[in-house]
Amino acid sequence: MSTTRPVPPGSPEPGGASGASAGRQVRSLSFDGASGVVPLARDFARQALYAWGWLPADGADQRAAAEDVLLVVSELVTNACLHAEGPEEMRLACDNKVIRVEVADHGTGQPAPRTPHRAGRPGGHGMFIVQRLCLDWGVVRTPGVAGKTVWAELGAPA
């Protein structure tokens, strides 16, 4: 089930600032009981990118930025599937400068890029890709609640 909702005043902004922004848009997708969650997440993100004007792309930079968002969505949701018994929810937040992807799960692990990174070795490239494509990324844990939210921020196309 997906929802589009306004951001409550005082909620965290993309880029770490707080306070509501007039141009900020948020969409969330619950994975409750869903199968095929990676393609579902990519389709949901693609629809958001169309709604927010990132697609259809006007040029190569805008197309690359949209493809990067879809790749990061795929990597974060796949990580939740492989290491955390699946994702619970995905949230996308966009303003005119940054798009933030958040994937909540019930896992206790700490995602990290595999080091040393070896391009020829199968598997383990997801967080390396996220680290390379994103302005920043991290993990938020809520005290007293099992699980975490892995987030990543990408810059909007010029």
DAWO-V667116 format. One record per backbone hydrogen bond with DSSP energy under -0.5 kcal/mol. NH is the residue of the N-H (numbers start at 1). CO is the residue of the C=O. E is the energy in kcal/mol with one decimal. If there is no record, write none. Layout:
BEGIN
nh = {NH | NH}
co = {CO | CO}
e = {E | E}
END
This chain:
BEGIN
nh = {3 | 5 | 8 | 11 | 13 | 16 | 17 | 19 | 24 | 25 | 26 | 27 | 28 | 29 | 30 | 31 | 34 | 40 | 41 | 42 | 43 | 44 | 45 | 46 | 47 | 48 | 49 | 50 | 51 | 52 | 53 | 54 | 55 | 63 | 64 | 65 | 66 | 67 | 68 | 69 | 70 | 71 | 72 | 73 | 74 | 75 | 76 | 77 | 78 | 79 | 80 | 81 | 82 | 83 | 84 | 86 | 88 | 89 | 90 | 91 | 92 | 93 | 94 | 95 | 99 | 100 | 101 | 102 | 103 | 104 | 105 | 106 | 106 | 111 | 114 | 119 | 121 | 129 | 130 | 131 | 132 | 133 | 134 | 135 | 136 | 138 | 140 | 143 | 145 | 148 | 149 | 150 | 151 | 151 | 152 | 153 | 154 | 156}
co = {28 | 26 | 6 | 8 | 17 | 13 | 14 | 11 | 21 | 94 | 5 | 92 | 3 | 90 | 1 | 88 | 31 | 36 | 37 | 38 | 39 | 40 | 41 | 42 | 43 | 44 | 45 | 46 | 47 | 48 | 50 | 49 | 49 | 59 | 60 | 61 | 62 | 63 | 64 | 65 | 66 | 67 | 68 | 69 | 70 | 71 | 72 | 73 | 74 | 75 | 76 | 77 | 78 | 79 | 80 | 80 | 104 | 104 | 29 | 102 | 27 | 100 | 25 | 98 | 154 | 93 | 152 | 91 | 150 | 89 | 148 | 84 | 86 | 109 | 124 | 117 | 118 | 125 | 126 | 127 | 128 | 129 | 130 | 153 | 153 | 151 | 149 | 141 | 142 | 105 | 140 | 103 | 138 | 149 | 101 | 136 | 99 | 97}
e = {-3.5 | -1.4 | -0.5 | -1.8 | -4.0 | -1.8 | -0.5 | -0.9 | -1.4 | -2.9 | -0.5 | -2.7 | -3.4 | -3.0 | -3.4 | -2.3 | -2.5 | -1.9 | -2.7 | -2.4 | -2.6 | -2.3 | -2.6 | -2.8 | -2.4 | -2.0 | -2.5 | -2.0 | -2.4 | -2.3 | -1.2 | -2.3 | -1.5 | -2.4 | -2.6 | -2.3 | -2.2 | -2.4 | -2.3 | -1.9 | -2.2 | -2.3 | -2.5 | -2.5 | -2.2 | -2.5 | -2.7 | -2.4 | -2.5 | -2.4 | -1.8 | -2.0 | -2.7 | -2.7 | -1.5 | -2.6 | -3.8 | -1.3 | -2.6 | -2.7 | -3.2 | -2.3 | -2.9 | -2.2 | -2.7 | -3.2 | -3.0 | -2.6 | -2.7 | -2.9 | -2.5 | -0.8 | -0.6 | -0.6 | -0.8 | -0.5 | -1.7 | -2.6 | -2.3 | -2.5 | -2.1 | -2.3 | -2.0 | -2.7 | -1.0 | -2.2 | -2.8 | -0.6 | -2.0 | -1.8 | -2.4 | -2.6 | -2.5 | -0.5 | -2.1 | -2.8 | -2.7 | -3.0}
END
